[in-house]
Amino acid sequence: MSGIMGLAYPSISVDHLDTFLDKSTLTDKSFSMYLHSNPSKSYMVMPGMDTVEEKYWALKLDSVK
């Protein structure tokens, strides 16, 4: 999904096309996401970061293969 949104690295984008962030005129190209188990409570901040909770990715996983 990050590639579809234009947030993937240029080296792995389709046909190595410029990404949304590459084409953007924003000087701050940072972004942050808050993912909640209830999708209606998930959101993305662009540019910048939400300062509500600053920590590493925290995902509840049942298993990894």
PDB file of N, H, CA, C and O in Angstrom:
ATOM      1  N   MET A   1       0.812  -1.189   0.000  1.00  0.00           N
ATOM      2  CA  MET A   1       0.000   0.000   0.000  1.00  0.00           C
ATOM      3  C   MET A   1       0.860   1.259   0.000  1.00  0.00           C
ATOM      4  O   MET A   1       0.462   2.269  -0.579  1.00  0.00           O
ATOM      5  N   SER A   2       2.032   1.222   0.637  1.00  0.00           N
ATOM      6  H   SER A   2       2.356   0.401   1.108  1.00  0.00           H
ATOM      7  CA  SER A   2       2.851   2.437   0.684  1.00  0.00           C
ATOM      8  C   SER A   2       3.272   2.866  -0.717  1.00  0.00           C
ATOM      9  O   SER A   2       3.417   4.059  -0.986  1.00  0.00           O
ATOM     10  N   GLY A   3       3.469   1.893  -1.616  1.00  0.00           N
ATOM     11  H   GLY A   3       3.351   0.924  -1.398  1.00  0.00           H
ATOM     12  CA  GLY A   3       3.806   2.245  -2.987  1.00  0.00           C
ATOM     13  C   GLY A   3       2.643   2.893  -3.711  1.00  0.00           C
ATOM     14  O   GLY A   3       2.832   3.833  -4.484  1.00  0.00           O
ATOM     15  N   ILE A   4       1.435   2.394  -3.463  1.00  0.00           N
ATOM     16  H   ILE A   4       1.281   1.631  -2.835  1.00  0.00           H
ATOM     17  CA  ILE A   4       0.250   2.965  -4.098  1.00  0.00           C
ATOM     18  C   ILE A   4       0.039   4.401  -3.621  1.00  0.00           C
ATOM     19  O   ILE A   4      -0.396   5.257  -4.391  1.00  0.00           O
ATOM     20  N   MET A   5       0.343   4.659  -2.367  1.00  0.00           N
ATOM     21  H   MET A   5       0.696   3.963  -1.741  1.00  0.00           H
ATOM     22  CA  MET A   5       0.189   5.999  -1.817  1.00  0.00           C
ATOM     23  C   MET A   5       1.333   6.917  -2.234  1.00  0.00           C
ATOM     24  O   MET A   5       1.290   8.115  -1.955  1.00  0.00           O
ATOM     25  N   GLY A   6       2.346   6.384  -2.889  1.00  0.00           N
ATOM     26  H   GLY A   6       2.381   5.410  -3.115  1.00  0.00           H
ATOM     27  CA  GLY A   6       3.491   7.194  -3.294  1.00  0.00           C
ATOM     28  C   GLY A   6       4.475   7.428  -2.173  1.00  0.00           C
ATOM     29  O   GLY A   6       5.203   8.421  -2.187  1.00  0.00           O
ATOM     30  N   LEU A   7       4.511   6.534  -1.200  1.00  0.00           N
ATOM     31  H   LEU A   7       3.920   5.728  -1.188  1.00  0.00           H
ATOM     32  CA  LEU A   7       5.402   6.707  -0.061  1.00  0.00           C
ATOM     33  C   LEU A   7       6.554   5.711  -0.047  1.00  0.00           C
ATOM     34  O   LEU A   7       7.352   5.704   0.890  1.00  0.00           O
ATOM     35  N   ALA A   8       6.650   4.877  -1.069  1.00  0.00           N
ATOM     36  H   ALA A   8       6.002   4.883  -1.830  1.00  0.00           H
ATOM     37  CA  ALA A   8       7.721   3.887  -1.124  1.00  0.00           C
ATOM     38  C   ALA A   8       9.033   4.565  -1.525  1.00  0.00           C
ATOM     39  O   ALA A   8       9.044   5.707  -1.984  1.00  0.00           O
ATOM     40  N   TYR A   9      10.127   3.845  -1.343  1.00  0.00           N
ATOM     41  H   TYR A   9      10.118   2.917  -0.970  1.00  0.00           H
ATOM     42  CA  TYR A   9      11.411   4.356  -1.789  1.00  0.00           C
ATOM     43  C   TYR A   9      11.444   4.370  -3.312  1.00  0.00           C
ATOM     44  O   TYR A   9      10.903   3.457  -3.937  1.00  0.00           O
ATOM     45  N   PRO A  10      12.065   5.382  -3.932  1.00  0.00           N
ATOM     46  CA  PRO A  10      12.124   5.443  -5.392  1.00  0.00           C
ATOM     47  C   PRO A  10      12.747   4.192  -6.011  1.00  0.00           C
ATOM     48  O   PRO A  10      12.362   3.790  -7.109  1.00  0.00           O
ATOM     49  N   SER A  11      13.697   3.578  -5.322  1.00  0.00           N
ATOM     50  H   SER A  11      14.009   3.905  -4.430  1.00  0.00           H
ATOM     51  CA  SER A  11      14.382   2.412  -5.874  1.00  0.00           C
ATOM     52  C   SER A  11      13.458   1.213  -6.051  1.00  0.00           C
ATOM     53  O   SER A  11      13.764   0.314  -6.834  1.00  0.00           O
ATOM     54  N   ILE A  12      12.331   1.181  -5.335  1.00  0.00           N
ATOM     55  H   ILE A  12      12.083   1.911  -4.699  1.00  0.00           H
ATOM     56  CA  ILE A  12      11.412   0.054  -5.473  1.00  0.00           C
ATOM     57  C   ILE A  12      10.069   0.475  -6.060  1.00  0.00           C
ATOM     58  O   ILE A  12       9.134  -0.324  -6.106  1.00  0.00           O
ATOM     59  N   SER A  13       9.969   1.726  -6.509  1.00  0.00           N
ATOM     60  H   SER A  13      10.728   2.375  -6.472  1.00  0.00           H
ATOM     61  CA  SER A  13       8.709   2.171  -7.106  1.00  0.00           C
ATOM     62  C   SER A  13       8.566   1.582  -8.510  1.00  0.00           C
ATOM     63  O   SER A  13       9.560   1.223  -9.142  1.00  0.00           O
ATOM     64  N   VAL A  14       7.345   1.486  -8.986  1.00  0.00           N
ATOM     65  H   VAL A  14       6.538   1.778  -8.472  1.00  0.00           H
ATOM     66  CA  VAL A  14       7.085   0.931 -10.310  1.00  0.00           C
ATOM     67  C   VAL A  14       7.809   1.757 -11.362  1.00  0.00           C
ATOM     68  O   VAL A  14       7.661   2.978 -11.407  1.00  0.00           O
ATOM     69  N   ASP A  15       8.581   1.106 -12.193  1.00  0.00           N
ATOM     70  H   ASP A  15       8.702   0.114 -12.156  1.00  0.00           H
ATOM     71  CA  ASP A  15       9.362   1.757 -13.251  1.00  0.00           C
ATOM     72  C   ASP A  15      10.278   2.852 -12.710  1.00  0.00           C
ATOM     73  O   ASP A  15      10.706   3.730 -13.460  1.00  0.00           O
ATOM     74  N   HIS A  16      10.579   2.803 -11.418  1.00  0.00           N
ATOM     75  H   HIS A  16      10.232   2.089 -10.809  1.00  0.00           H
ATOM     76  CA  HIS A  16      11.445   3.788 -10.750  1.00  0.00           C
ATOM     77  C   HIS A  16      10.963   5.220 -10.958  1.00  0.00           C
ATOM     78  O   HIS A  16      11.759   6.152 -11.081  1.00  0.00           O
ATOM     79  N   LEU A  17       9.643   5.370 -10.993  1.00  0.00           N
ATOM     80  H   LEU A  17       8.997   4.613 -10.893  1.00  0.00           H
ATOM     81  CA  LEU A  17       9.055   6.702 -11.131  1.00  0.00           C
ATOM     82  C   LEU A  17       9.230   7.486  -9.840  1.00  0.00           C
ATOM     83  O   LEU A  17       9.352   6.908  -8.760  1.00  0.00           O
ATOM     84  N   ASP A  18       9.241   8.808  -9.963  1.00  0.00           N
ATOM     85  H   ASP A  18       9.142   9.278 -10.841  1.00  0.00           H
ATOM     86  CA  ASP A  18       9.307   9.644  -8.775  1.00  0.00           C
ATOM     87  C   ASP A  18       8.089   9.394  -7.910  1.00  0.00           C
ATOM     88  O   ASP A  18       6.989   9.183  -8.421  1.00  0.00           O
ATOM     89  N   THR A  19       8.280   9.418  -6.616  1.00  0.00           N
ATOM     90  H   THR A  19       9.174   9.590  -6.200  1.00  0.00           H
ATOM     91  CA  THR A  19       7.188   9.196  -5.687  1.00  0.00           C
ATOM     92  C   THR A  19       6.485  10.510  -5.361  1.00  0.00           C
ATOM     93  O   THR A  19       6.952  11.585  -5.736  1.00  0.00           O
ATOM     94  N   PHE A  20       5.384  10.413  -4.675  1.00  0.00           N
ATOM     95  H   PHE A  20       5.005   9.540  -4.370  1.00  0.00           H
ATOM     96  CA  PHE A  20       4.634  11.593  -4.241  1.00  0.00           C
ATOM     97  C   PHE A  20       5.546  12.550  -3.477  1.00  0.00           C
ATOM     98  O   PHE A  20       5.534  13.757  -3.717  1.00  0.00           O
ATOM     99  N   LEU A  21       6.324  12.007  -2.567  1.00  0.00           N
ATOM    100  H   LEU A  21       6.334  11.026  -2.372  1.00  0.00           H
ATOM    101  CA  LEU A  21       7.197  12.866  -1.774  1.00  0.00           C
ATOM    102  C   LEU A  21       8.309  13.471  -2.614  1.00  0.00           C
ATOM    103  O   LEU A  21       8.717  14.605  -2.365  1.00  0.00           O
ATOM    104  N   ASP A  22       8.807  12.740  -3.605  1.00  0.00           N
ATOM    105  H   ASP A  22       8.475  11.819  -3.808  1.00  0.00           H
ATOM    106  CA  ASP A  22       9.832  13.304  -4.494  1.00  0.00           C
ATOM    107  C   ASP A  22       9.272  14.490  -5.269  1.00  0.00           C
ATOM    108  O   ASP A  22       9.957  15.500  -5.433  1.00  0.00           O
ATOM    109  N   LYS A  23       8.054  14.382  -5.741  1.00  0.00           N
ATOM    110  H   LYS A  23       7.497  13.562  -5.609  1.00  0.00           H
ATOM    111  CA  LYS A  23       7.416  15.424  -6.540  1.00  0.00           C
ATOM    112  C   LYS A  23       6.889  16.586  -5.700  1.00  0.00           C
ATOM    113  O   LYS A  23       6.630  17.669  -6.225  1.00  0.00           O
ATOM    114  N   SER A  24       6.731  16.360  -4.401  1.00  0.00           N
ATOM    115  H   SER A  24       6.941  15.481  -3.975  1.00  0.00           H
ATOM    116  CA  SER A  24       6.141  17.357  -3.523  1.00  0.00           C
ATOM    117  C   SER A  24       7.034  18.581  -3.395  1.00  0.00           C
ATOM    118  O   SER A  24       8.260  18.477  -3.432  1.00  0.00           O
ATOM    119  N   THR A  25       6.412  19.731  -3.245  1.00  0.00           N
ATOM    120  H   THR A  25       5.416  19.816  -3.214  1.00  0.00           H
ATOM    121  CA  THR A  25       7.156  20.970  -2.997  1.00  0.00           C
ATOM    122  C   THR A  25       7.336  21.222  -1.502  1.00  0.00           C
ATOM    123  O   THR A  25       7.891  22.248  -1.107  1.00  0.00           O
ATOM    124  N   LEU A  26       6.871  20.294  -0.674  1.00  0.00           N
ATOM    125  H   LEU A  26       6.421  19.461  -0.995  1.00  0.00           H
ATOM    126  CA  LEU A  26       7.033  20.435   0.772  1.00  0.00           C
ATOM    127  C   LEU A  26       8.511  20.407   1.141  1.00  0.00           C
ATOM    128  O   LEU A  26       9.269  19.608   0.593  1.00  0.00           O
ATOM    129  N   THR A  27       8.923  21.262   2.055  1.00  0.00           N
ATOM    130  H   THR A  27       8.307  21.912   2.500  1.00  0.00           H
ATOM    131  CA  THR A  27      10.300  21.188   2.530  1.00  0.00           C
ATOM    132  C   THR A  27      10.419  20.121   3.614  1.00  0.00           C
ATOM    133  O   THR A  27      11.467  19.489   3.746  1.00  0.00           O
ATOM    134  N   ASP A  28       9.371  19.918   4.379  1.00  0.00           N
ATOM    135  H   ASP A  28       8.519  20.432   4.271  1.00  0.00           H
ATOM    136  CA  ASP A  28       9.337  18.860   5.397  1.00  0.00           C
ATOM    137  C   ASP A  28       8.601  17.676   4.794  1.00  0.00           C
ATOM    138  O   ASP A  28       7.382  17.722   4.625  1.00  0.00           O
ATOM    139  N   LYS A  29       9.322  16.631   4.472  1.00  0.00           N
ATOM    140  H   LYS A  29      10.312  16.594   4.609  1.00  0.00           H
ATOM    141  CA  LYS A  29       8.714  15.469   3.821  1.00  0.00           C
ATOM    142  C   LYS A  29       8.495  14.314   4.789  1.00  0.00           C
ATOM    143  O   LYS A  29       8.413  13.155   4.381  1.00  0.00           O
ATOM    144  N   SER A  30       8.402  14.639   6.068  1.00  0.00           N
ATOM    145  H   SER A  30       8.468  15.580   6.400  1.00  0.00           H
ATOM    146  CA  SER A  30       8.157  13.604   7.066  1.00  0.00           C
ATOM    147  C   SER A  30       6.666  13.310   7.151  1.00  0.00           C
ATOM    148  O   SER A  30       5.831  14.131   6.772  1.00  0.00           O
ATOM    149  N   PHE A  31       6.353  12.122   7.655  1.00  0.00           N
ATOM    150  H   PHE A  31       7.032  11.456   7.963  1.00  0.00           H
ATOM    151  CA  PHE A  31       4.955  11.758   7.872  1.00  0.00           C
ATOM    152  C   PHE A  31       4.884  10.764   9.009  1.00  0.00           C
ATOM    153  O   PHE A  31       5.865  10.092   9.327  1.00  0.00           O
ATOM    154  N   SER A  32       3.732  10.677   9.609  1.00  0.00           N
ATOM    155  H   SER A  32       2.935  11.223   9.351  1.00  0.00           H
ATOM    156  CA  SER A  32       3.523   9.703  10.675  1.00  0.00           C
ATOM    157  C   SER A  32       2.126   9.128  10.552  1.00  0.00           C
ATOM    158  O   SER A  32       1.226   9.750   9.988  1.00  0.00           O
ATOM    159  N   MET A  33       1.961   7.929  11.092  1.00  0.00           N
ATOM    160  H   MET A  33       2.692   7.423  11.551  1.00  0.00           H
ATOM    161  CA  MET A  33       0.665   7.267  11.050  1.00  0.00           C
ATOM    162  C   MET A  33       0.314   6.754  12.433  1.00  0.00           C
ATOM    163  O   MET A  33       1.181   6.315  13.189  1.00  0.00           O
ATOM    164  N   TYR A  34      -0.950   6.814  12.747  1.00  0.00           N
ATOM    165  H   TYR A  34      -1.655   7.170  12.133  1.00  0.00           H
ATOM    166  CA  TYR A  34      -1.469   6.190  13.958  1.00  0.00           C
ATOM    167  C   TYR A  34      -2.425   5.111  13.497  1.00  0.00           C
ATOM    168  O   TYR A  34      -3.457   5.409  12.895  1.00  0.00           O
ATOM    169  N   LEU A  35      -2.093   3.860  13.773  1.00  0.00           N
ATOM    170  H   LEU A  35      -1.255   3.618  14.262  1.00  0.00           H
ATOM    171  CA  LEU A  35      -2.914   2.730  13.347  1.00  0.00           C
ATOM    172  C   LEU A  35      -3.648   2.178  14.549  1.00  0.00           C
ATOM    173  O   LEU A  35      -3.027   1.798  15.541  1.00  0.00           O
ATOM    174  N   HIS A  36      -4.939   2.133  14.467  1.00  0.00           N
ATOM    175  H   HIS A  36      -5.443   2.442  13.661  1.00  0.00           H
ATOM    176  CA  HIS A  36      -5.783   1.659  15.559  1.00  0.00           C
ATOM    177  C   HIS A  36      -6.531   0.423  15.091  1.00  0.00           C
ATOM    178  O   HIS A  36      -6.767   0.262  13.893  1.00  0.00           O
ATOM    179  N   SER A  37      -6.906  -0.448  16.008  1.00  0.00           N
ATOM    180  H   SER A  37      -6.715  -0.317  16.981  1.00  0.00           H
ATOM    181  CA  SER A  37      -7.662  -1.647  15.617  1.00  0.00           C
ATOM    182  C   SER A  37      -9.017  -1.273  15.021  1.00  0.00           C
ATOM    183  O   SER A  37      -9.587  -2.045  14.251  1.00  0.00           O
ATOM    184  N   ASN A  38      -9.527  -0.116  15.366  1.00  0.00           N
ATOM    185  H   ASN A  38      -9.063   0.511  15.992  1.00  0.00           H
ATOM    186  CA  ASN A  38     -10.745   0.419  14.754  1.00  0.00           C
ATOM    187  C   ASN A  38     -10.306   1.356  13.629  1.00  0.00           C
ATOM    188  O   ASN A  38      -9.827   2.453  13.915  1.00  0.00           O
ATOM    189  N   PRO A  39     -10.452   0.964  12.361  1.00  0.00           N
ATOM    190  CA  PRO A  39      -9.959   1.768  11.247  1.00  0.00           C
ATOM    191  C   PRO A  39     -10.426   3.228  11.249  1.00  0.00           C
ATOM    192  O   PRO A  39      -9.701   4.100  10.771  1.00  0.00           O
ATOM    193  N   SER A  40     -11.597   3.502  11.766  1.00  0.00           N
ATOM    194  H   SER A  40     -12.186   2.794  12.154  1.00  0.00           H
ATOM    195  CA  SER A  40     -12.079   4.881  11.764  1.00  0.00           C
ATOM    196  C   SER A  40     -11.293   5.771  12.736  1.00  0.00           C
ATOM    197  O   SER A  40     -11.418   6.995  12.696  1.00  0.00           O
ATOM    198  N   LYS A  41     -10.484   5.157  13.606  1.00  0.00           N
ATOM    199  H   LYS A  41     -10.382   4.163  13.639  1.00  0.00           H
ATOM    200  CA  LYS A  41      -9.660   5.929  14.534  1.00  0.00           C
ATOM    201  C   LYS A  41      -8.210   6.036  14.069  1.00  0.00           C
ATOM    202  O   LYS A  41      -7.394   6.670  14.738  1.00  0.00           O
ATOM    203  N   SER A  42      -7.881   5.425  12.931  1.00  0.00           N
ATOM    204  H   SER A  42      -8.544   4.910  12.388  1.00  0.00           H
ATOM    205  CA  SER A  42      -6.536   5.515  12.367  1.00  0.00           C
ATOM    206  C   SER A  42      -6.425   6.801  11.561  1.00  0.00           C
ATOM    207  O   SER A  42      -7.410   7.266  10.989  1.00  0.00           O
ATOM    208  N   TYR A  43      -5.216   7.381  11.514  1.00  0.00           N
ATOM    209  H   TYR A  43      -4.416   7.003  11.979  1.00  0.00           H
ATOM    210  CA  TYR A  43      -5.034   8.598  10.725  1.00  0.00           C
ATOM    211  C   TYR A  43      -3.571   8.764  10.347  1.00  0.00           C
ATOM    212  O   TYR A  43      -2.689   8.080  10.867  1.00  0.00           O
ATOM    213  N   MET A  44      -3.341   9.691   9.428  1.00  0.00           N
ATOM    214  H   MET A  44      -4.057  10.246   9.006  1.00  0.00           H
ATOM    215  CA  MET A  44      -2.006   9.991   8.943  1.00  0.00           C
ATOM    216  C   MET A  44      -1.784  11.491   9.034  1.00  0.00           C
ATOM    217  O   MET A  44      -2.689  12.276   8.751  1.00  0.00           O
ATOM    218  N   VAL A  45      -0.590  11.884   9.424  1.00  0.00           N
ATOM    219  H   VAL A  45       0.145  11.246   9.653  1.00  0.00           H
ATOM    220  CA  VAL A  45      -0.218  13.295   9.495  1.00  0.00           C
ATOM    221  C   VAL A  45       0.875  13.524   8.463  1.00  0.00           C
ATOM    222  O   VAL A  45       1.886  12.822   8.454  1.00  0.00           O
ATOM    223  N   MET A  46       0.669  14.515   7.588  1.00  0.00           N
ATOM    224  H   MET A  46      -0.152  15.086   7.596  1.00  0.00           H
ATOM    225  CA  MET A  46       1.667  14.825   6.565  1.00  0.00           C
ATOM    226  C   MET A  46       1.591  16.301   6.249  1.00  0.00           C
ATOM    227  O   MET A  46       0.496  16.753   5.914  1.00  0.00           O
ATOM    228  N   PRO A  47       2.609  17.075   6.318  1.00  0.00           N
ATOM    229  CA  PRO A  47       3.923  16.718   6.840  1.00  0.00           C
ATOM    230  C   PRO A  47       3.930  16.777   8.353  1.00  0.00           C
ATOM    231  O   PRO A  47       3.037  17.352   8.975  1.00  0.00           O
ATOM    232  N   GLY A  48       4.939  16.183   8.926  1.00  0.00           N
ATOM    233  H   GLY A  48       5.665  15.716   8.421  1.00  0.00           H
ATOM    234  CA  GLY A  48       5.139  16.263  10.357  1.00  0.00           C
ATOM    235  C   GLY A  48       4.796  15.004  11.105  1.00  0.00           C
ATOM    236  O   GLY A  48       4.586  13.937  10.528  1.00  0.00           O
ATOM    237  N   MET A  49       4.747  15.166  12.419  1.00  0.00           N
ATOM    238  H   MET A  49       4.918  16.032  12.888  1.00  0.00           H
ATOM    239  CA  MET A  49       4.491  14.034  13.291  1.00  0.00           C
ATOM    240  C   MET A  49       3.506  14.427  14.374  1.00  0.00           C
ATOM    241  O   MET A  49       3.468  15.573  14.823  1.00  0.00           O
ATOM    242  N   ASP A  50       2.727  13.471  14.773  1.00  0.00           N
ATOM    243  H   ASP A  50       2.758  12.541  14.408  1.00  0.00           H
ATOM    244  CA  ASP A  50       1.811  13.649  15.890  1.00  0.00           C
ATOM    245  C   ASP A  50       2.633  13.437  17.158  1.00  0.00           C
ATOM    246  O   ASP A  50       3.340  12.437  17.285  1.00  0.00           O
ATOM    247  N   THR A  51       2.538  14.367  18.081  1.00  0.00           N
ATOM    248  H   THR A  51       1.964  15.179  17.978  1.00  0.00           H
ATOM    249  CA  THR A  51       3.345  14.257  19.292  1.00  0.00           C
ATOM    250  C   THR A  51       2.594  13.598  20.444  1.00  0.00           C
ATOM    251  O   THR A  51       3.060  13.622  21.583  1.00  0.00           O
ATOM    252  N   VAL A  52       1.435  13.010  20.154  1.00  0.00           N
ATOM    253  H   VAL A  52       1.056  12.990  19.229  1.00  0.00           H
ATOM    254  CA  VAL A  52       0.666  12.359  21.219  1.00  0.00           C
ATOM    255  C   VAL A  52       1.448  11.210  21.821  1.00  0.00           C
ATOM    256  O   VAL A  52       1.514  11.068  23.042  1.00  0.00           O
ATOM    257  N   GLU A  53       2.045  10.384  20.963  1.00  0.00           N
ATOM    258  H   GLU A  53       1.991  10.499  19.971  1.00  0.00           H
ATOM    259  CA  GLU A  53       2.777   9.217  21.447  1.00  0.00           C
ATOM    260  C   GLU A  53       3.974   8.990  20.543  1.00  0.00           C
ATOM    261  O   GLU A  53       3.809   8.700  19.359  1.00  0.00           O
ATOM    262  N   GLU A  54       5.169   9.116  21.081  1.00  0.00           N
ATOM    263  H   GLU A  54       5.303   9.351  22.043  1.00  0.00           H
ATOM    264  CA  GLU A  54       6.372   8.911  20.302  1.00  0.00           C
ATOM    265  C   GLU A  54       7.030   7.610  20.747  1.00  0.00           C
ATOM    266  O   GLU A  54       7.599   7.531  21.836  1.00  0.00           O
ATOM    267  N   LYS A  55       6.945   6.586  19.891  1.00  0.00           N
ATOM    268  H   LYS A  55       6.483   6.650  19.006  1.00  0.00           H
ATOM    269  CA  LYS A  55       7.585   5.309  20.188  1.00  0.00           C
ATOM    270  C   LYS A  55       7.761   4.531  18.901  1.00  0.00           C
ATOM    271  O   LYS A  55       7.268   4.932  17.847  1.00  0.00           O
ATOM    272  N   TYR A  56       8.464   3.420  18.994  1.00  0.00           N
ATOM    273  H   TYR A  56       8.865   3.095  19.850  1.00  0.00           H
ATOM    274  CA  TYR A  56       8.669   2.567  17.831  1.00  0.00           C
ATOM    275  C   TYR A  56       7.351   1.907  17.442  1.00  0.00           C
ATOM    276  O   TYR A  56       6.386   1.929  18.206  1.00  0.00           O
ATOM    277  N   TRP A  57       7.321   1.324  16.255  1.00  0.00           N
ATOM    278  H   TRP A  57       8.106   1.307  15.634  1.00  0.00           H
ATOM    279  CA  TRP A  57       6.140   0.592  15.823  1.00  0.00           C
ATOM    280  C   TRP A  57       5.739  -0.385  16.920  1.00  0.00           C
ATOM    281  O   TRP A  57       6.573  -1.127  17.440  1.00  0.00           O
ATOM    282  N   ALA A  58       4.488  -0.379  17.256  1.00  0.00           N
ATOM    283  H   ALA A  58       3.811   0.223  16.833  1.00  0.00           H
ATOM    284  CA  ALA A  58       3.990  -1.290  18.286  1.00  0.00           C
ATOM    285  C   ALA A  58       2.763  -2.004  17.719  1.00  0.00           C
ATOM    286  O   ALA A  58       1.657  -1.464  17.719  1.00  0.00           O
ATOM    287  N   LEU A  59       2.978  -3.207  17.246  1.00  0.00           N
ATOM    288  H   LEU A  59       3.876  -3.646  17.247  1.00  0.00           H
ATOM    289  CA  LEU A  59       1.910  -3.984  16.638  1.00  0.00           C
ATOM    290  C   LEU A  59       1.693  -5.252  17.444  1.00  0.00           C
ATOM    291  O   LEU A  59       2.653  -5.928  17.814  1.00  0.00           O
ATOM    292  N   LYS A  60       0.441  -5.578  17.717  1.00  0.00           N
ATOM    293  H   LYS A  60      -0.340  -5.029  17.417  1.00  0.00           H
ATOM    294  CA  LYS A  60       0.138  -6.820  18.401  1.00  0.00           C
ATOM    295  C   LYS A  60       0.152  -7.932  17.362  1.00  0.00           C
ATOM    296  O   LYS A  60      -0.685  -7.957  16.460  1.00  0.00           O
ATOM    297  N   LEU A  61       1.096  -8.843  17.490  1.00  0.00           N
ATOM    298  H   LEU A  61       1.776  -8.822  18.223  1.00  0.00           H
ATOM    299  CA  LEU A  61       1.240  -9.941  16.540  1.00  0.00           C
ATOM    300  C   LEU A  61       0.925 -11.262  17.232  1.00  0.00           C
ATOM    301  O   LEU A  61       1.337 -11.500  18.367  1.00  0.00           O
ATOM    302  N   ASP A  62       0.195 -12.104  16.535  1.00  0.00           N
ATOM    303  H   ASP A  62      -0.140 -11.910  15.613  1.00  0.00           H
ATOM    304  CA  ASP A  62      -0.066 -13.441  17.048  1.00  0.00           C
ATOM    305  C   ASP A  62       1.012 -14.425  16.588  1.00  0.00           C
ATOM    306  O   ASP A  62       1.309 -15.398  17.281  1.00  0.00           O
ATOM    307  N   SER A  63       1.596 -14.165  15.414  1.00  0.00           N
ATOM    308  H   SER A  63       1.355 -13.374  14.850  1.00  0.00           H
ATOM    309  CA  SER A  63       2.669 -15.025  14.928  1.00  0.00           C
ATOM    310  C   SER A  63       3.407 -14.317  13.796  1.00  0.00           C
ATOM    311  O   SER A  63       2.904 -13.361  13.206  1.00  0.00           O
ATOM    312  N   VAL A  64       4.601 -14.804  13.511  1.00  0.00           N
ATOM    313  H   VAL A  64       5.009 -15.581  13.990  1.00  0.00           H
ATOM    314  CA  VAL A  64       5.421 -14.298  12.413  1.00  0.00           C
ATOM    315  C   VAL A  64       6.010 -15.487  11.698  1.00  0.00           C
ATOM    316  O   VAL A  64       6.517 -16.406  12.341  1.00  0.00           O
ATOM    317  N   LYS A  65       5.955 -15.492  10.358  1.00  0.00           N
ATOM    318  H   LYS A  65       5.543 -14.746   9.835  1.00  0.00           H
ATOM    319  CA  LYS A  65       6.535 -16.593   9.567  1.00  0.00           C
ATOM    320  C   LYS A  65       7.555 -16.047   8.610  1.00  0.00           C
ATOM    321  O   LYS A  65       8.159 -16.805   7.852  1.00  0.00           O
TER     322      LYS A  65
END
